[in-house]
Amino acid sequence: MNAKIGTMAGAVWTALNENGVMTAKDLKKATKAKNEKELFMAIGWLLREDKLNVEEDEKNVSLSLK
């Protein structure tokens, strides 16, 4: 499971590196994540490593690389 989430974290990082700021919905499409659980665990991995900025407005949460 850790290898799978690590691979997805790499895909999230790559998508953000190529596109800049993205929402979780956009990241799910860009990474071709099978489900939100997989995506959110990968985002958590990157947050734990202090590699993401998170910004929230009234409707969306946006993520970008630090």
C-alpha positions in Angstrom: 0.0 0.0 0.0 2.8 2.4 0.8 4.4 1.9 -2.5 1.1 2.6 -4.3 0.5 5.8 -2.3 4.2 6.9 -2.8 3.7 6.4 -6.6 0.5 8.5 -6.5 2.3 11.2 -4.4 4.9 11.3 -7.2 2.1 11.7 -9.8 0.6 14.6 -7.7 3.9 16.3 -7.4 4.6 16.0 -11.2 1.1 17.3 -12.0 1.6 20.3 -9.7 5.1 20.9 -11.1 3.8 21.0 -14.6 0.5 22.9 -14.0 1.1 25.1 -10.9 -2.0 25.6 -8.8 -4.7 22.9 -9.0 -7.8 21.8 -7.2 -8.3 18.2 -5.9 -10.7 17.6 -8.8 -8.2 18.7 -11.3 -5.5 16.6 -9.7 -7.7 13.5 -9.8 -8.1 13.9 -13.5 -4.4 14.8 -14.1 -3.1 11.8 -12.1 -5.8 9.4 -13.3 -6.4 8.4 -9.6 -8.8 5.5 -9.3 -10.6 7.1 -6.3 -10.4 10.0 -4.0 -9.1 8.0 -1.1 -5.9 7.2 -3.1 -5.5 10.8 -4.1 -6.1 12.2 -0.6 -3.6 9.8 0.9 -1.0 11.0 -1.6 -1.8 14.6 -0.8 -1.4 13.8 2.9 2.0 12.2 2.2 3.2 15.4 0.5 1.7 17.6 3.2 3.5 15.6 5.8 6.8 16.1 3.9 6.0 19.9 3.8 6.0 20.0 0.0 2.6 21.6 -0.6 0.9 24.9 -0.1 -2.9 24.8 0.6 -5.2 27.7 -0.1 -8.9 27.7 0.5 -11.6 30.0 -0.7 -15.4 29.7 -0.3 -15.7 26.9 -2.9 -12.4 25.2 -3.5 -9.2 24.1 -1.9 -6.2 24.8 -4.2 -2.8 23.0 -3.9 0.6 24.1 -5.2 4.2 23.1 -4.6 6.3 25.0 -2.1 
